Amino acid sequence: MQLKQFQDRAVEQLKECFYKLWQGGNTNIPLTFKSPTGSGKTIMMAEFLRRISGEASFDPDKCFVWISKGELAQQSKQKLESYYSSGLPWTNCLDQNDLNKGKLKKNEIFFINWEKILDSKKNNKANRKLRTSGESNISIDDFIKNTHTDNREIILIVDESHRNLKTELAQEIISILNPRISIHVSATPKKIPNVESINDLSAGFVSVKNKQVIDEDLIKSSIKIMPKEEIEALDINNKDLDELLLDLALEKQKEIQQEYANLGLKINPLILVQLPNDEEAKRDIEGKNKLDFSKKYLQKQGVDEDEIAIWLSSKKENLADIIQNNSSVKVLIFKQAIATGWNCPRAHILVSFREMKNPTFHTQVLGRILRMPEAKHYDNDVLDNSYCYTNYSKREISDTKNEDSTNQHKIHISKLKNDIHNIALPSVFLSRSDYNDLGSGINKGEISFESIFIKTANQYFDTELAFDIIKLQEKGLDIDATTLKNTLIVDAQITVYDDFINKLKQADNMDHSASYGDVKKCYDMLIYAELNNQDEASKFGNIARSYGKLKSALNVWLKQFIPNNPPLYAVVCNDLLKGDKSVLKKL
């Protein structure tokens, strides 16, 4: 495989920087390799490892440990094995199945799923076995120790380092590896060394620019987000926003398909539909989730069931040939599982639904729609760009997810002393009396939460009868705010991928008149958010059970003054969206 010019230059820069750091003689020196999604980071690293292992002028006793997240470790191993198969054999690519070899030999590369070492949350038996030696297995700790015993230096490669270097447990593993140099590979590294650190050889930095990758036709020219003209063409009679997003994606897919057909190409552009992470919360609140909605609506619009793929931790369907350009699959529904490391160059379009608990649009997933299906541009504006449709607003944009790869401290294991017999205690099952929700602590037969809420609200507003609606207005509740607008990001065009956030925040806004279904979703979301954002002093845990109680109490109280719905929900939404200036939040 022949490298692109920018790739060859980057490999040489990496090699030169690596040699300088090695000659400095220190250990655990970070070398950050920043290169855009779609630039071929894995291939560049493969060539870099080959070059520093095949020169007579540099031949120390060294080996490599390559750590990634999830299935990315095996994907990387397979890519390197394929890349190296065309030349003279110079190394072996190993994984956890090779631990019984006892140690790493010179120039060998060991691939490991980071989560399997650090997964203290699940703490399952298979993962614990990796850290514990036995009669029939050698732990990864002993595997590394044996490698060090042979005076063999370890070079650590951290793939997608922005996700994998955040925790104390991560640092514990790095301490065990004690690498001579750690190479941090990422499109969006969390930490870039300063000039002083680079000059005194306490850190290294190599960067590939987005423009270099675009100029070589490996990634699309830009990402177009919510083109206003497309929205206005399809937004008829205040369509439900979720339906509108899917309609926009399907319409764009038809347009792209036609352009490929005009060129005589059999490429089926793929739509990615990103579900909210809080699917269960949505099911509790709305009675259904986005997976059910998306599948049914897509089928209603003519997409066959076998043309819809699903990639969830608990469910995988129709994924067999999905990365092939001519795959029949038109839509892939996923959560965060493919946000990092998954490559499908025919992916052209992203639909991202807003979350309920923590509504934040994480731009990293946009990297999944950057690649060109044939690693070249077509001089065609429709084909050389990708498209994103989302109902997030500007204030809900972030570059990464804060909780990625978090690992808690290890559980301290206690052992039973010798000569202690098990104690059998009788089991007694009692009906649950306290669900830790709104109204907990109120004795049966006494006044309900709803009654307490209505009494409190009437006291605050000094109201009792329907004609007291003027008192609501005097307190600042706008009962004339009977419609709701969704403020959408429109006409954003991202060409500088390092600056996603600022470009999105500089984009235009468009007010989309909410349908009754959208108003109801907003109402549900805002009530849920109020319960989720509790003060520590009055905190309770069962938000799902509390949601229904609060919604019912609020509805019963307000229907004294606003008997019809609509507009009741719109009035509540407009008030709660005022944040600290909300009147209802003071109840």
VOGU-3710 file (C-alpha; in Angstrom, 3 decimals, decimal comma):
1> mqlkqfqdra> 0,000/0,000/0,000  1,445/3,334/-1,072  1,179/6,167/1,428  -0,151/9,591/0,474  2,423/12,385/0,490  1,152/13,892/3,750  1,176/10,436/5,370  4,775/9,803/4,364  5,817/13,222/5,700  3,996/12,587/8,992
11> veqlkecfyk> 5,697/9,193/9,424  9,109/10,780/8,878  8,293/13,553/11,371  7,186/10,943/13,903  10,395/8,995/13,383  12,624/12,039/13,818  10,747/13,161/16,942  10,859/9,625/18,372  14,624/9,340/17,863  15,224/12,665/19,632
21> lwqggntnip> 13,117/11,615/22,625  14,812/8,209/22,781  18,243/9,775/22,808  17,142/11,967/25,738  17,267/8,839/27,905  14,164/9,538/30,025  11,194/7,184/30,541  7,452/7,568/29,969  7,919/10,521/27,629  4,661/11,478/25,863
31> ltfksptgsg> 4,711/11,885/22,085  1,379/13,266/20,877  0,351/12,429/17,303  -2,586/14,606/16,272  -4,187/13,662/12,978  -7,765/14,150/11,696  -10,385/11,433/11,520  -10,108/9,747/8,122  -6,414/10,585/7,652  -5,262/6,982/8,061
41> ktimmaeflr> -3,778/7,206/11,560  -3,553/3,414/11,941  -1,711/2,964/8,627  0,691/5,808/9,456  1,423/4,226/12,825  1,936/0,827/11,161  4,505/2,302/8,795  6,145/4,262/11,611  6,642/1,075/13,683  8,115/-0,690/10,670
51> risgeasfdp> 10,569/2,125/9,951  11,894/2,415/13,504  12,325/-1,374/13,629  14,109/-1,854/10,340  17,035/0,550/10,425  20,542/-0,713/11,169  21,411/2,633/12,768  18,635/2,208/15,361  18,216/-1,301/16,692  17,599/-1,300/20,480
61> dkcfvwiskg> 15,860/-4,200/22,223  12,279/-2,904/22,241  8,682/-4,024/21,781  5,295/-2,350/21,485  2,043/-2,376/23,470  -0,927/-0,974/21,549  -3,983/-0,180/23,659  -7,404/0,786/22,285  -11,009/0,827/23,393  -13,573/-1,899/22,683
71> elaqqskqkl> -13,369/-3,709/19,360  -10,899/-1,131/18,060  -8,000/-3,185/19,449  -8,785/-6,176/17,221  -9,555/-3,914/14,254  -6,138/-2,277/14,615  -4,418/-5,669/14,923  -6,102/-6,893/11,743  -5,171/-3,698/9,875  -1,511/-4,006/10,838
81> esyyssglpw> -1,395/-7,713/9,965  -2,888/-6,913/6,558  -0,500/-4,003/6,017  2,560/-6,038/6,966  1,552/-9,106/4,915  2,798/-7,497/1,701  6,430/-7,179/2,817  9,147/-9,111/4,584  8,055/-10,445/8,000  9,675/-8,425/10,770
91> tncldqndln> 7,248/-8,730/13,675  4,395/-10,675/15,262  1,067/-9,097/16,188  -0,192/-10,586/19,473  -3,245/-10,200/21,691  -4,543/-11,546/25,010  -4,761/-15,051/23,535  -0,959/-15,031/23,379  -0,321/-14,203/27,045  0,863/-17,761/27,709
101> kgklkkneif> 3,904/-17,071/25,542  5,130/-15,470/28,725  6,588/-12,218/27,401  7,004/-9,951/24,422  10,002/-10,554/22,185  11,957/-7,930/20,308  9,814/-5,783/17,951  6,619/-7,715/18,702  3,358/-5,742/18,988  0,824/-6,618/21,697
111> finwekilds> -2,771/-5,364/21,214  -5,106/-5,088/24,184  -8,603/-3,730/24,796  -8,095/-1,028/27,431  -11,527/-1,682/28,955  -10,721/-5,316/29,711  -7,865/-4,230/31,949  -9,602/-1,306/33,593  -13,179/-2,491/33,826  -13,663/-2,346/37,578
121> kknnkanrkl> -17,306/-1,380/37,200  -18,377/-4,653/35,607  -15,505/-6,490/37,247  -16,437/-9,716/35,456  -14,577/-12,997/35,803  -12,958/-12,926/32,354  -11,517/-9,462/32,922  -10,231/-10,323/36,406  -8,434/-13,302/34,903  -6,336/-10,964/32,756
131> rtsgesnisi> -4,870/-9,474/35,941  -4,383/-12,750/37,847  -1,900/-15,542/37,052  -2,908/-19,164/37,595  -1,834/-22,684/36,787  -3,064/-22,418/33,207  -2,667/-18,730/32,462  -0,277/-15,820/32,842  -1,627/-12,400/33,799  -0,896/-9,337/31,730
141> ddfiknthtd> 0,968/-7,955/34,761  3,373/-10,928/34,785  3,578/-10,856/30,983  4,862/-7,265/31,165  7,099/-8,020/34,158  8,767/-10,873/32,260  9,326/-8,555/29,304  11,051/-6,008/31,543  13,146/-8,769/33,139  14,738/-9,340/29,733
151> nreiilivde> 15,771/-5,656/29,751  13,456/-5,023/26,822  12,066/-1,488/26,513  8,332/-1,014/25,951  6,897/1,572/23,558  3,271/2,331/24,418  0,793/3,348/21,697  -2,487/4,753/23,063  -5,058/4,777/20,254  -7,805/7,409/20,662
161> shrnlktela> -5,863/8,757/23,630  -8,445/11,458/24,409  -10,676/8,655/25,710  -8,136/6,406/27,344  -5,899/8,474/29,608  -8,332/10,081/32,049  -8,382/7,870/35,089  -6,277/6,751/38,012  -6,637/3,166/36,851  -5,260/4,150/33,448
171> qeiisilnpr> -2,236/5,658/35,138  -1,854/2,473/37,193  -1,547/0,386/34,029  0,905/2,848/32,510  2,953/2,566/35,685  3,065/-1,235/35,271  4,077/-0,901/31,606  6,710/1,725/32,481  7,150/2,623/28,807  10,235/4,358/27,473
181> isihvsatpk> 7,989/6,491/25,226  4,176/6,758/25,139  2,696/7,706/21,761  -0,740/9,299/22,149  -2,728/9,028/18,920  -5,896/11,110/18,506  -7,786/13,476/16,218  -8,663/15,522/19,288  -5,941/15,100/21,932  -6,802/16,458/25,363
191> kipnvesind> -3,315/17,761/25,997  -0,833/19,279/23,557  2,694/19,844/24,887  4,027/23,374/25,025  7,112/24,601/23,155  9,288/24,448/26,280  8,461/20,758/26,866  9,226/19,934/23,234  12,524/21,820/23,280  13,787/20,162/26,466
201> lsagfvsvkn> 12,756/16,715/25,145  10,252/16,062/27,933  7,497/15,706/25,293  7,003/15,435/21,537  4,344/16,618/19,115  3,541/15,821/15,477  0,447/17,170/13,755  -1,339/16,542/10,447  -3,501/19,404/9,204  -7,074/18,910/7,988
211> kqvidedlik> -6,358/20,690/4,735  -3,608/18,189/3,909  -6,101/15,335/4,212  -8,829/17,129/2,239  -6,343/18,040/-0,520  -5,477/14,342/-0,873  -9,221/13,564/-1,239  -9,345/11,188/1,756  -12,073/13,101/3,606  -15,005/15,234/2,535
221> ssikimpkee> -14,625/18,944/1,902  -17,067/19,942/4,629  -19,985/18,917/6,820  -23,194/20,813/6,113  -25,457/21,033/9,143  -29,202/21,682/8,833  -29,307/23,548/5,469  -32,138/26,063/5,874  -33,370/25,667/2,305  -33,899/21,936/2,804
231> iealdinnkd> -35,800/22,494/6,062  -38,146/25,054/4,500  -38,856/22,710/1,580  -39,945/19,814/3,806  -41,333/21,497/6,938  -45,011/21,458/6,026  -47,732/22,172/8,600  -45,354/22,231/11,581  -44,226/18,635/11,210  -42,955/16,832/14,328
241> ldellldlal> -39,257/17,664/14,563  -38,098/14,054/14,962  -39,978/13,107/11,809  -38,624/16,146/9,984  -35,012/15,167/10,772  -35,518/11,695/9,304  -37,332/13,136/6,267  -34,416/15,515/5,629  -31,951/12,631/5,826  -33,977/10,375/3,515
251> ekqkeiqqey> -34,429/13,153/0,957  -30,694/13,898/0,974  -29,941/10,187/0,634  -32,051/10,025/-2,559  -30,182/13,034/-3,949  -26,784/11,486/-3,222  -27,857/8,120/-4,673  -28,867/9,818/-7,917  -25,538/11,641/-8,191  -23,624/8,369/-7,752
261> anlglkinpl> -25,871/6,711/-10,339  -25,165/9,557/-12,790  -21,465/8,690/-12,483  -22,177/4,984/-12,989  -21,123/4,135/-9,420  -22,781/1,475/-7,263  -22,420/3,272/-3,939  -25,309/3,253/-1,490  -24,961/6,291/0,841  -25,580/5,350/4,481
271> ilvqlpndee> -27,618/7,326/7,014  -26,415/7,108/10,638  -29,154/7,650/13,227  -27,711/8,376/16,672  -30,086/7,525/19,499  -29,986/9,378/22,821  -28,031/7,617/25,565  -31,005/8,008/27,918  -33,313/5,711/25,963  -34,750/4,139/29,115
281> akrdiegknk> -35,647/7,543/30,510  -37,456/8,340/27,271  -39,366/5,062/27,476  -40,378/5,858/31,067  -41,504/9,362/30,152  -42,883/9,057/26,624  -44,008/5,424/26,728  -41,736/4,613/23,783  -38,128/5,170/22,774  -36,347/6,540/19,742
291> ldfskkylqk> -35,350/3,083/18,507  -39,001/2,022/18,207  -39,966/5,363/16,695  -37,096/5,422/14,191  -37,680/1,893/12,894  -41,434/2,374/12,497  -41,139/5,773/10,851  -38,400/4,656/8,453  -40,496/1,655/7,429  -43,514/3,947/6,979
301> qgvdedeiai> -41,363/6,030/4,603  -40,509/2,976/2,507  -37,280/1,658/4,062  -37,469/-2,137/4,350  -36,683/-3,826/7,665  -33,627/-5,599/6,212  -32,326/-2,201/5,037  -32,125/-0,997/8,651  -29,087/-2,058/10,691  -28,864/-1,752/14,482
311> wlsskkenla> -25,656/-1,490/16,500  -26,409/-1,407/20,230  -24,649/-3,175/23,089  -27,642/-5,471/23,539  -28,802/-5,726/19,944  -27,022/-6,077/16,607  -28,855/-6,591/13,313  -27,970/-6,531/9,586  -24,318/-5,574/10,135  -22,649/-8,295/8,044
321> diiqnnssvk> -21,662/-6,308/4,927  -22,536/-2,820/6,069  -19,116/-1,269/5,309  -19,233/-2,384/1,662  -20,010/0,487/-0,696  -22,782/-1,470/-2,419  -24,389/-2,804/0,778  -28,184/-2,806/0,672  -28,384/-1,343/4,206  -29,639/2,249/4,001
331> vlifkqaiat> -29,750/3,222/7,685  -27,652/2,323/10,735  -29,183/3,050/14,149  -26,672/3,332/17,006  -25,821/5,099/20,262  -22,192/5,825/21,193  -20,823/2,433/20,161  -19,459/3,642/16,805  -18,467/7,147/17,871  -14,800/6,139/17,844
341> gwncprahil> -12,767/3,947/15,540  -15,511/2,601/13,251  -14,919/3,149/9,547  -17,616/3,080/6,879  -16,642/5,515/4,103  -20,087/5,370/2,453  -21,621/6,961/5,576  -22,766/10,363/4,301  -25,516/11,546/6,644  -25,934/11,807/10,428
351> vsfremknpt> -29,199/12,260/12,311  -28,624/13,021/15,998  -31,574/13,071/18,399  -31,484/15,248/21,493  -30,972/13,563/24,888  -33,329/14,150/27,801  -31,128/13,927/30,905  -28,022/15,639/29,577  -28,804/17,337/26,272  -25,333/17,843/24,826
361> fhtqvlgril> -24,395/17,322/21,175  -20,929/15,736/21,049  -19,249/16,652/17,792  -16,855/13,708/17,799  -19,425/11,462/16,156  -19,277/13,744/13,102  -16,000/12,004/12,291  -17,992/8,947/11,223  -19,290/10,781/8,108  -16,010/12,377/6,982
371> rmpeakhydn> -14,418/9,675/4,814  -14,750/9,441/1,037  -16,047/6,055/-0,181  -13,375/5,703/-2,881  -10,701/7,884/-1,218  -11,147/10,564/-3,873  -13,291/13,614/-4,579  -15,743/13,717/-7,502  -15,794/17,477/-8,164  -19,451/17,262/-7,187
381> dvldnsycyt> -20,750/19,409/-4,323  -23,404/16,878/-3,287  -20,958/13,946/-3,128  -17,919/15,775/-1,770  -19,721/16,936/1,389  -21,480/15,198/4,275  -24,660/16,215/6,080  -25,924/16,388/9,651  -29,503/16,884/10,856  -30,085/17,491/14,554
391> nyskreisdt> -32,479/19,210/16,973  -29,735/20,405/19,327  -29,277/24,124/19,922  -26,006/26,082/20,148  -25,869/25,960/23,936  -25,947/22,156/23,821  -22,693/21,573/21,901  -19,587/19,858/23,229  -16,490/18,297/21,658  -16,350/15,141/23,818
401> knedstnqhk> -18,378/13,348/26,440  -17,150/13,960/29,973  -17,877/10,487/31,244  -16,082/8,576/28,474  -13,867/5,814/29,781  -14,386/6,668/33,412  -13,302/3,924/35,784  -13,955/3,863/39,461  -11,405/2,824/42,071  -10,932/-0,882/42,490
411> ihisklkndi> -13,131/-2,652/44,960  -11,039/-3,786/47,933  -11,379/-7,532/48,279  -11,995/-9,060/51,689  -11,282/-12,727/52,426  -12,888/-15,053/54,939  -10,524/-16,206/57,672  -9,835/-19,910/58,177  -12,100/-21,951/60,470  -15,004/-19,532/59,974
421> hnialpsvfl> -18,225/-21,258/59,007  -20,910/-19,691/56,885  -23,705/-18,148/58,920  -27,218/-18,821/57,639  -29,675/-16,023/58,320  -33,424/-16,330/57,769  -34,801/-14,325/54,840  -37,760/-12,044/55,486  -39,472/-10,343/52,524  -41,419/-7,188/53,199
431> srsdyndlgs> -43,444/-5,022/50,862  -41,580/-1,879/49,958  -42,883/1,125/51,864  -40,637/3,887/50,557  -39,693/4,276/46,875  -37,543/7,373/47,465  -39,736/9,434/45,184  -41,890/12,531/45,507  -44,252/12,023/48,411  -42,009/9,557/50,244
441> ginkgeisfe> -42,421/10,020/53,974  -46,147/10,784/53,706  -48,075/8,158/55,628  -50,800/6,139/53,948  -54,207/7,735/54,226  -52,705/11,169/54,777  -52,659/14,059/52,324  -51,090/13,278/48,903  -48,175/15,000/47,164  -50,625/16,395/44,632
451> sifiktanqy> -52,677/18,048/47,359  -49,557/19,499/48,978  -48,373/20,844/45,628  -51,703/22,475/44,783  -51,922/24,051/48,240  -48,352/25,381/47,985  -48,916/26,754/44,475  -52,174/28,490/45,501  -50,450/30,041/48,493  -47,532/31,298/46,390
461> fdtelafdii> -49,770/32,834/43,718  -52,539/33,758/46,192  -55,051/31,969/43,971  -57,984/29,692/44,586  -60,496/30,119/41,766  -60,259/30,196/37,979  -60,900/33,950/37,810  -57,708/34,457/39,838  -55,713/33,933/36,634  -54,713/37,601/36,772
471> klqekgldid> -52,696/36,817/39,909  -50,636/34,332/37,912  -49,835/37,105/35,486  -48,952/39,509/38,286  -46,365/36,989/39,525  -44,867/36,881/36,017  -46,405/33,760/34,457  -47,042/34,549/30,789  -50,312/32,782/30,021  -50,359/34,300/26,531
481> attlkntliv> -47,239/32,354/25,508  -49,355/29,680/23,828  -46,954/28,635/21,078  -43,444/27,210/21,299  -40,462/27,688/19,024  -37,581/25,239/18,592  -34,378/27,191/17,977  -32,348/25,176/15,479  -28,794/25,525/14,211  -29,002/26,103/10,445
491> daqitvyddf> -26,678/26,640/7,486  -23,537/25,630/9,383  -20,731/24,456/7,116  -17,724/22,981/8,872  -14,477/22,928/6,908  -11,951/23,325/9,736  -12,598/20,199/11,800  -10,393/21,356/14,670  -12,813/24,225/15,205  -16,162/22,415/15,207
501> inklkqadnm> -17,432/24,112/18,347  -16,828/27,721/17,368  -18,131/27,216/13,852  -21,357/25,681/15,119  -21,838/28,459/17,640  -21,332/31,067/14,912  -23,978/29,480/12,675  -27,397/30,988/12,051  -30,496/30,136/14,080  -33,949/29,274/12,803
511> dhsasygdvk> -37,164/29,241/14,813  -39,180/26,150/14,031  -42,812/26,237/15,169  -43,284/23,243/17,442  -46,066/20,768/16,731  -48,249/19,625/19,600  -46,160/16,441/19,744  -42,969/18,526/20,039  -44,515/20,704/22,761  -45,480/17,615/24,736
521> kcydmliyae> -41,940/16,167/24,396  -40,485/19,482/25,531  -42,892/19,574/28,496  -41,920/16,037/29,512  -38,220/16,797/29,106  -38,353/19,982/31,192  -40,236/18,315/34,047  -37,742/15,456/33,992  -34,871/17,975/34,007  -36,349/19,749/37,046
531> lnnqdeaskf> -36,419/16,468/38,942  -32,911/15,610/37,774  -31,466/18,939/38,958  -32,278/18,690/42,662  -30,536/20,335/45,561  -28,547/17,908/47,696  -30,607/18,864/50,749  -33,885/17,679/49,206  -32,559/15,016/46,864  -34,507/11,834/46,135
541> gniarsygkl> -33,500/9,060/43,791  -36,548/7,649/42,028  -37,002/10,208/39,281  -38,981/7,898/36,991  -41,724/7,392/39,632  -41,606/11,042/40,697  -42,059/12,306/37,136  -45,681/11,151/36,908  -46,555/12,637/40,297  -45,106/16,059/39,507
551> ksalnvwlkq> -46,657/16,178/36,042  -50,072/15,184/37,359  -49,966/17,734/40,202  -48,874/20,540/37,866  -51,569/19,655/35,321  -54,371/19,481/37,914  -53,385/22,827/39,440  -52,967/24,703/36,141  -56,170/23,331/34,596  -58,081/25,479/37,101
561> fipnnpplya> -56,868/28,469/35,090  -55,984/27,042/31,666  -58,553/24,279/31,106  -57,528/23,341/27,560  -54,393/21,696/26,211  -53,062/23,106/24,039  -52,052/25,710/25,196  -51,331/24,529/28,774  -48,105/22,675/27,935  -46,779/25,576/25,848
571> vvcndllkgd> -47,313/28,028/28,734  -45,352/25,770/31,106  -42,545/25,158/28,572  -42,067/28,836/27,791  -41,847/29,630/31,494  -39,428/26,817/32,437  -37,186/27,676/29,479  -36,535/31,072/31,084  -34,153/29,359/33,502  -33,559/31,415/36,657
581> ksvlkkl> -36,301/33,847/35,630  -38,920/31,094/35,570  -41,893/31,650/37,875  -42,859/27,980/38,181  -39,335/26,960/39,244  -39,899/28,907/42,482  -42,682/26,586/43,641
//
